[in-house]
Amino acid sequence: MRFLHVADVHLDTSFAGRSESVRRRLREASRESFRRAVELALRERVHAVLIAGDLFDGDRLSFQTERFLLEQTRRLVQEGVTVVYATGNHDPGGPEAGPRALSWPAGVHVAGDEVPIRVEVQDREGRTVGRVSAIGHRTRREREDLSRLLPRPDGSVPEVAVLHTQVRASPGAEAHHAYAPSELGRLERAGFDYWALGHIHTRQILSRDPPVVYAGSLQGKTHAETGPRGATLVDLSDRSAPALRFVPLAAVRWETLRLGDLAEADSLDALLFRIRAAWKGRREEGDTPGDPPSRREVSVGGDREAPGRASRGRMVRVRLEGPCPLWRELRREEDRAVLARELTGDLDALEVTVVTDRVHPVVQVEEHRERVDVLGASLRALEAVRRGEATLSSLDPAELAGLPDPDPEAVGRYVRRLLEGMEGELAARFLGADES
C-alpha cells in the first residue's frame, strides 16, 4: 500500500495582525499547499491520502475553501484514491463544535468522533492492498487516549492508524495542548504497520519499527514554523522495510535570518549590505536561512528547494544581534519599519519582520572585565559559564524554556548558547548606554 500522509493544514487561518494583502496571500498559500499535495498523490499514483487532523483552523469556513476542498477531494476519488480524514482539536467532528459538515464525495471517509472507522484500501484493479483505521475528535478538548479505542489489526494486510494526538514526551509537545494524549510505547505495540499522526507541527519520526510519524504542518503558520513544510510519502509494499520520503510542498515558507557582527554597520546602506550578503551567502550554499532545527527533529527526505523556484513565497524574520552603531535607530519602530520595507524588496519576500531586542551599543568589553564591581564580576562569571568552567549542575531543566534535552550536558550546552554574545549587552545595560 502506498499513501500520502498529510496533517495540520489549517485552512482558513485568519493570520490576524498582518496586512489584508499578506493575510489573503497566506490563506491562498494554505490552499495551494493542499493542491500540491493532491497533485503529488495523483502523480505518485498512491492508493490513499491520509489527513491526520486540523484540516481546518476553526469553525469559520469560507465558501471558497468549501468549494476548493470538494473539488480537490473529488479529483482524488475519481482517480481511485481513497481519502481518510480524522478530525483534530481545531476541526472537531461534533455538530456544535467544528466547521460545518460538507457533502464529501463518495470515497472520502471522515472519522469525526470517538467511534473508530476502518476502511479497506484497494488498488485500481479492485484488490485490497491495506486497511486504514482512524478516530477523530468530537470536541475541541479531547482528553481521552483515543488510540486505545482503535481496533487491533489482524495482520493479513498492511494496516495504518490515523490519529490527531499529543504523544507524551515527544519533541515539540510542550508547545501544544495535551489533547487525545497517547503513549509511544502503546502505539508501538498496537500492531499497526504505520501511525499517521497530526497535532505536533514539527515533522519527526518517533519510532521506526513500526514508523510512528508526525508529518508536521503542511504550510507554516508563524515564524515558529520555519523551513520546509510538506507531507510524507509512504510505501508499505515491503512491510519489513517501509519506505518514507518527506516532500516539501509549502507555497510560502517562514524563515529566520540571524545576523550579528554589526559593529561596522554605521549607516542604513551599510546595514542593508550586510543583511543582503548574509542572505545571498546562505542561498548560494543551497541552504535556506532559518532557525536551526531541534536536535531531535528527524527529516525523512531531502528538503532543499529547487533552483529558480518562484519567489515572493517567504515570510522572513531578520534577527539583528550584538553591538551596532545604529542601535538607537534600531530600537525605534519607525526606523525598523523603513528597514523592513527595504528588505522586503531586497529579499524578494512577501513580508519582512525586523527584530532588534538584542542589539546594543558598541562596548569594549575587555576594558571592563577586570573591574572590581558588579559589572566586572558579572562579565567574569559569564565568561566562565560560556567556557564551561563554571558548574551548571544546579540549574533545573524544567525552568529553561526551549531546552531540547534534560540531561546535564545538554543543560550546559543550552545555557552557553543562550549566553553567546551577552557580554556586550550586559556591559551596555550596566553602563546605562541603552537609554534612548
Secondary structure, DSSP 8 states (H G I E B T S, - for coil): -EEEEE----BT---TTS-HHHHHHHHHHHHHHHHHHHHHHHHTT-SEEEEES-SBSSS---HHHHHHHHHHHHHHHHTT-EEEEE--SSS--STTTSS------TTEEEE-SSS-EEEEEE-TTS-EEEEEEE---SSSS--S-GGGGS----SSS-EEEEEE--BTT-TTGGGS---S-B-HHHHHHS--SEEEEES--S-EEEEETTEEEE---SS--STTSBS--EEEEEE-SSTTS-EEEEEE--SSEEEEEEE---TT--SHHHHHHHHHHHHHHHHHTT--------TT----S-----TT--SS-EEEEEEEEEE-TTHHHHHSHHHHHHHHHHHHHHTT-SEEEEEEEEEE----GGGTTT-SSHHHHHHHHHHHHHTT-S--TT--GGGSTT-S--SHHHHHHHHHHHHTTHHHHHHHHHHTTT--
